[in-house]
Amino acid sequence: MAAPCSYRFATREDVPIIYTFLHEGSSEQDPESTPKVTEAKLLETLSFVESSKDVRRGLSFTPGFAKTLLLISPEGDIAGMAMFFYNYSTWSAEPGICLEELFVSKRYRRRGYAGLLIKRLATEAQELGGTKLEWNCYRSNESALKFYDSLGAKRMEHWMTLRLDKEAMDQLTKAGEI
């Protein structure tokens, strides 16, 4: 029987691998894109635990906007990550988790690691008293959608993601009365 994987939250020292995973994922999803992410920006905006040696519940995290859960292979390598943040349902007054980025290194694909990361996030949401784990997926990524369907994820066809990008926010905030 193979040794099990383990999980831990990212520390500042993990930023180089997080950066690499984000760039690899971006190039797979959209080869024409050039991500604006930098290691410095990740250090500034992510939330980290102080030590990878102590990953018990009730950890203290640095201020930041998202956490990164790392999956450690039986070989001891960081094989994948799930970057997420907490959200809230106003209609049920309950917390949840939004998965922002899921990535498994090519070397470790087809081992069930993506499913393990999502399962661990579902557990994290349950431990918060949460009732949802949600994420976005490109409509054109049929293999990912099929995989998510197999996990029991429901497609929210009646919802549409809307976004004001930086330019639109600048225009809106500089505009007079609406």
C-alpha positions in Angstrom: 0.0 0.0 0.0 1.4 3.4 -1.0 2.2 5.9 1.7 -0.6 8.5 2.2 -0.3 12.1 1.2 -0.3 14.9 3.8 -1.4 18.5 3.8 -0.1 21.7 5.3 -0.8 25.4 4.9 1.8 27.4 3.0 4.5 29.4 4.7 6.4 32.4 3.2 9.1 30.0 2.2 6.6 28.2 -0.2 6.0 31.3 -2.3 8.4 30.2 -5.1 6.5 27.0 -5.7 3.2 28.7 -5.4 4.4 31.2 -8.0 5.6 28.4 -10.3 2.3 26.5 -10.0 0.3 29.7 -10.8 2.4 30.3 -13.9 2.1 26.7 -15.0 -1.6 26.7 -14.5 -2.1 29.9 -16.3 -0.1 28.7 -19.4 -2.2 25.5 -19.5 -5.5 27.4 -19.2 -4.6 30.2 -21.6 -1.3 29.9 -23.3 -1.6 33.5 -24.6 -2.0 35.0 -21.2 0.8 36.6 -19.2 0.0 36.5 -15.4 0.8 39.7 -13.5 1.5 37.7 -10.3 5.0 38.2 -8.8 6.5 36.5 -5.7 6.6 39.9 -4.0 2.9 40.4 -4.6 2.1 36.9 -3.3 4.1 37.7 -0.1 2.2 40.9 0.3 -1.3 39.4 -0.3 -1.4 35.8 0.9 -2.0 34.6 4.4 0.7 32.2 5.8 1.3 30.1 8.9 4.6 30.8 10.6 6.0 27.2 10.5 5.4 24.2 8.3 6.2 22.0 11.2 3.0 22.9 13.2 -0.2 22.6 11.2 -2.7 21.9 13.9 -6.2 23.4 13.9 -6.3 26.8 15.6 -3.1 28.1 13.9 -2.3 31.7 13.8 -2.1 33.1 10.2 -0.5 36.3 9.0 -2.8 38.9 7.6 -3.7 38.2 4.0 -6.6 37.7 1.6 -6.2 34.0 0.7 -4.7 30.8 2.2 -2.9 28.1 0.3 -3.3 24.4 1.2 -0.4 22.3 -0.1 -0.6 18.6 -0.8 2.6 16.7 0.0 3.2 13.5 -2.0 4.4 10.3 -0.3 7.8 11.1 -1.7 7.8 14.4 0.3 7.3 16.8 -2.7 4.8 19.6 -2.9 2.6 18.0 -5.5 -0.3 20.4 -5.6 -2.1 23.3 -4.1 -5.5 24.7 -3.4 -5.6 28.5 -3.0 -8.8 29.6 -1.3 -10.6 32.3 0.8 -13.6 32.3 3.1 -16.9 33.6 1.9 -20.4 34.0 3.3 -23.9 33.2 2.3 -26.3 36.0 3.2 -29.3 33.8 2.4 -28.4 31.2 5.0 -26.1 33.2 7.3 -23.4 30.6 7.0 -19.7 30.6 6.1 -18.2 28.8 3.1 -15.0 28.5 1.1 -14.3 29.8 -2.4 -11.6 27.8 -4.2 -9.6 30.3 -6.3 -6.9 28.1 -7.8 -6.5 24.3 -7.9 -3.3 22.9 -9.3 -1.5 19.6 -9.4 2.0 19.3 -10.9 2.0 17.3 -14.1 4.3 14.7 -12.6 1.6 14.0 -10.0 -1.5 14.0 -12.1 -3.9 11.0 -12.4 -3.3 10.0 -8.8 -6.4 11.5 -7.4 -4.6 14.5 -5.8 -7.0 17.2 -7.1 -9.9 15.3 -5.6 -8.0 15.0 -2.3 -7.4 18.7 -2.2 -11.1 19.5 -2.8 -12.1 16.9 -0.2 -9.7 18.5 2.3 -11.2 22.0 1.6 -14.7 20.5 2.0 -13.6 19.3 5.4 -12.2 22.8 6.2 -15.5 24.3 5.3 -17.4 21.8 7.5 -15.1 22.6 10.4 -16.1 26.2 10.1 -19.7 25.3 10.2 -19.9 26.1 6.5 -22.4 24.8 4.0 -20.7 25.4 0.7 -17.5 25.1 -1.2 -17.6 26.8 -4.6 -15.3 27.7 -7.5 -15.3 28.8 -11.1 -14.3 26.7 -14.1 -14.0 27.7 -17.8 -17.0 26.4 -19.6 -14.7 25.1 -22.3 -12.8 22.9 -19.8 -15.0 19.8 -20.3 -12.6 17.4 -18.7 -12.4 19.5 -15.5 -16.2 19.9 -15.5 -16.7 16.2 -15.9 -14.3 15.6 -13.0 -16.1 18.1 -10.8 -19.5 16.5 -11.7 -18.0 13.2 -10.5 -17.3 14.8 -7.1 -21.0 15.8 -6.8 -20.5 19.5 -7.6 -23.5 21.2 -9.0 -23.3 23.6 -11.9 -24.8 27.0 -11.0 -26.3 27.7 -14.4 -28.6 30.4 -13.1 -25.7 32.5 -11.7 -23.3 34.6 -13.8 -19.9 35.8 -12.6 -19.6 39.6 -12.9 -16.5 41.6 -12.5 -15.3 45.2 -12.4 -11.6 45.1 -13.4 -9.2 47.8 -12.3 -9.9 50.1 -15.2 -13.7 49.8 -14.7 -13.3 50.4 -10.9 -11.2 53.5 -11.6 -13.8 54.9 -13.9 -16.7 54.1 -11.6 -15.0 55.7 -8.5 -14.0 58.8 -10.4 -17.5 59.2 -11.9 -20.0 61.7 -10.6 -23.3 60.6 -9.3 -24.6 57.3 -10.6 
